[in-house]
């Protein structure tokens, strides 16, 4: 196996110059860098990751903390988001360590930094008022929450505009003549679910539409809870003519239940979801939904975290992105009585 000394000898440069090239030092002349790179390729040399980390005094690793692990592992949107996060890390030369935060207390998360395992963390699916996040902020550990919110001074947040998502669908459905619009919520301990339910309540009241507790079904993001939501709404009289599901998984469960009970979508009930997972384009009918900008969410989260790692005194950022409606076949005019 080739060593750094072998590379230096072949490229006719010093050991230190090879080290600088490997660690991305901008002081190396372009022609020297190119010569060292050719030697690295010729010798098939792989830098020692531990040595590089010691040299930089960094782990060169970020931790991706996954809360609500059962949901995360079953949700296609999340797996695609993880892919985009890892891809966004490549230009920064950081690796990603995926960890379950479901059974870790606040001390566990700060230990990741104290033990030099990570240089920063992205936390996905954080619950509201999670005390573990406060510990990260108190220690100024570079942290970014995805699809969550915090007012802590050193914890940044990246999310979509949940109010605008719900408001768009309320206006879209009312333009089709719907007034009795029901809502399937997600896990209420997660901020996105809470915000979407709050937006639904505010929007229907603002437009003088019926707002009744029976028109809200508390789901848990799963397709099974979408199925149960259909059974609940199908018993109501009058039955809602349109339903907003807080994610595509629940909308797909709703579709299955409607098919089994011979309720037509969109002829009898209109339905929308949120996320635009791949399956949404292959349901029958194809699901109208809201596409979250996964690639942008991932890249913004990574850039925000890298900025915090380079300056641990940098104030937190709160970034809200816009989603994009995808109109397909699951909505239609209000049924004629």
N, C-alpha and C positions, 0 to 999 in steps of 0.2 A: 504494500500500500504506500503510495507516494506521500511524502511529508511536505511541510511548508518550506523546509530547507531545500528539498529537491526542486520545488518550483522556483525558488530564488536562484538556484544554480543554473537552471535551464534558461531563465529569463535574463540572467546576468544582472540581477539587482540584489539589493540587500534583503535580509529576512524581514526587516521592519517595513520595507516597501511592499512586500507581499501582504504583510499583515494589514497595512493601510488600504490596499486594494480590496482585500476580503471584507474589511469593515466599512467600505464605502467612504473612505476619507477623501474629501474633495480636493485636497492639496496635491494629489498625485497627478502628474502631467498626463494628458490624454494618450500620447504615444507610449508612455511607460505603462499605463493601465492596460492598453491593448496588448502589449507584449506579455504582461503577466497573465492576462486572461487566456492568451493562446497557450501559454505554458500549463496553466491550470487544466485546460481542455485536453491537451496532449497527454498529460500525466493522469488524467481522470482523478484529479485531486478534490477531496471533499473536506471543507474546513470543519474543525472540531467545534461543535455547537457549544459545549461547555466552556471551552477556552475563549470563544468569541464573547460569550455572555460575561465571563469574568473580565475580559478586556474592556468591555463597554460598561461594566458594572450594572448590567441589566439582564433580566431573564430572557429578553427578546420573545416573550410569550404573553398573550393576553388571555384572561379567563373568560369564557362564556358561561355564565351562571344561568341554568335553566330551572325556573320555578314551575310548580304544577306539572311535574314530569309526565304523569299519565296523559295529560292533555297534549303536551308538547310532542310526545312521541307519536301521537295519532293524528296530528294536524299537518296536512301537506303544506299549508302556508308557512308554518314554522320551519320545516325542513328546508324549504327553498330559501327562506331568509338566512338560515345558518350557512347555506352554500354561498350566498352573496357576501356575507360577512367575511368568510374565509378568503374569498376571491379579492375583496377590498384590502385585505391585510398584506397580500403578496408584494405590492410595490414598496411597502414599509419594512419588509423583511421580518415580519412578526409571525410566529406560529400561534395556533389557537389550542387552548386546553378547555375541553368541554366538561363542565362539572354540574352535578345536581345540587341545587341549593335548597331543595325541599326539606332536608333534614339537618341543615347546618344552622347554627346560631350566629349571632353577629360576630363573636370572637373568631369563629371558624373563617369567615370571609376576610377579616383583617389579617389573620395568620397567613393567608396566601401571599400577602405582601411582606410580612415580617420574615417569612421563610424564603423569600426571594423566588417564589414559584411563578409569579406573574408581575407584570409592570402596570397592568390596568385590568379592569373588568367591565364587561357589558352584561347587564342583567336583563333577562327576558322573562316577562310574566310576573314582575314583582307585585305583591299584594299591597293594598293601600295601608299606610301607616306601619309599614314593616320596620321594626326597630333595628334590624340588621343593617339597613341602609344608613341610618344615623351614625353608626359606628364607622362606616367607610368615610363619611363626610368629616367626622371629628378627627380622623387621622389623615385627612387630605389624600386619601387613596384615590387615584384617578378612576372615576366610575361614570358609566353612562347607562341610564335606564331606557329600555325600548318598550314602547306601548305602555308607558307609565308616566307618573309625574311626581316631582318632589320640589319642595321649596328650600331644601337644604343648600347651603352656600357652595358646596364643592361636589355636587352630584348633578350631572347634566342629564337632559331628557330629550328623546326623539320620539315623536308620535305623529299620527295623522289627525286631521281636524274632524273629530267624531261628530260634532254638532252639524257641520256642513254635510256630512254623509247622510245623516238622518233627515235633515231639512230638505235635501235634494229629493229623496225618495218620497217624503210626504207630499211635496209639491208635484212630483211626477205622477203619483197615484191620484191625487185630487184632480189633476188635469184630465185624468181618464174617467172622472166622475165618482171615484170612491170617496166615501165619507166614514164608513165604519172600518177603520184600519187597525189591525191588531199587531202586537209586537212580541217577538221571542227574544228574551234577554239571555246574556251569557252568565258566567260565574260572577256574582255580584261583588265578590271580594277583589276582583281585578278591575283596575281603573277604566279600561276601555268599555267593559260591560256597564259599569255605573254611568259613564258619560253618555253612552248611547241610549240607555233607558231614560236618563235625565233629559236628553235632547228630544226623545220621542214625546215625553210628557209636555215639555215646553212648546213643541211645535204644534201638537194637536190642539192644545189649549189656545194658543195664539190664533189658530185658524178656526176656532169655535167648532172643532170636531169632537165627537164623543170620546171622553176619556173615562174609562171604567176599569176597575181592577181586574174584571174578568177578561178584558182585552189584552192583558199582559201575562205572559207565561214565563216563569223563571226557569230557563234552561241552564245547561252547564257546558255549552259549546259542542257537545257530541251530537252525532246524527240521531242517536237514540232519543235524546231530549227533544229534537225536532219532530220525531215521530210522535212522541207523547203530546207535544204541543198541538199537532193536528187533531188528535183525539179530543183534546180539551175544547178547541175552537169549534169543532164539528158539532158539539153538543149545544152550543149557544144558539139562542133564538132571539133576535135574528143573528145569523152567522155572519162573521166579518167577511167583507167582500175582497179584502186585501190583507196581506201579512208581510211584515218586515222581519226577517231573521237576522240576528246579530252576526252570524257568519254563514258561510256556504255549507258547512257540514250540517248545521241544523236545518237549513233550507232543503238539503238533499234528503234528510230524514223525513221532513214534511212532505216532500214530493212522493216518497215511497208510500207513506201512509195514505195520502190522497188517492194514489193509483189503486191501492188495495181496497179502498172504500168507494171506488167509482165516482170520486169527485174530480171533475176536470179542471186542469190548470192550463191556461188562464180563463177558460170559459166560465167556471163557477167561482174560482178564487184566484186572484193575482198574487204573485209571490216574488220577493226579491231577497238576495243574500248580500254578504259583504266578504271581500277578499279576492274573488276571482281565482280560485284554485283551478287547476287544470281540468278537473272533473266537471266544473260548472258548464263547460262548453259541450259536454257529451251527455248531459241528462236529457230526458224527454218530458217536457220541452226543455230547450236550452235555457239555462238560468240567467235572468237579468241580475246583475250584481255590481259591486263597486270595487274596482281594481286598486289595490294598495300598491304604491310605488316601491316594491321590495328592494330593487337595486339601489335606488336613491336613499331609502331608509338605512340600508346597510352601509353604503359609502359615507353618508353623513355621520352615522354613529362612529365609524372607524376614524374618520378625520377629526371628529370632536374628541375622541379618546386620545388619539395621538397628540393633539394639541395640549390636552391636560397632562399627559405624561411628560411632555417637554417643559411644561411650566405648571408645577403643582399648586402655585398660588393663583392660577387663572380662575376667574369667577365662572360659575356654572352657566351653561347655555341651555336655553329652552327652545327647541326647534319643532315647529308644527308644519307638516307637509300636507298637500292636498291629494285626495284620491280621485280616480277617474271613473265615471259611470260607464258601464258596459251594458248596452241595451240589447237583450236577446228576445226570447219568445215566451217568457213566463208571466207577462203582464198583458192585460187587455182591458177594454171598457167594463164598467160596472155591469154585472149581469142584469138582464131585463127580468122583471118580476112577472 
